[in-house]
Amino acid sequence: ILFSHLKVVAKKNNCEVVVVMINEPWSKKYGFKKNFFIKTPAVFSIIFKILNNNLKKEAFTDSSLWHLTWLDSDDL
């Protein structure tokens, strides 16, 4: 379902490339490699600050629990 929606959005917007930033466990879960997504040599990092001391630290240190959205602020 994920890939069919990506294809519809890409065609609607006349995209030449679809870029997804995802961690390794989710990439395997959704089968990105078998659906012809390639791994980039680019290195990304994430910086976060825990603003609520009631939150468990494990939620931030275990990347398999993350669901992130990336916004390219240069385009705003």
Sequence and secondary structure as in RCSB ss.txt:
>XXXX:A:sequence
ILFSHLKVVAKKNNCEVVVVMINEPWSKKYGFKKNFFIKTPAVFSIIFKILNNNLKKEAFTDSSLWHLTWLDSDD
L
>XXXX:A:secstr
 HHHHHHHHHHHTT S       HHHHHHHTTGGGT    S           TTS THHHH GGG       GGG
 
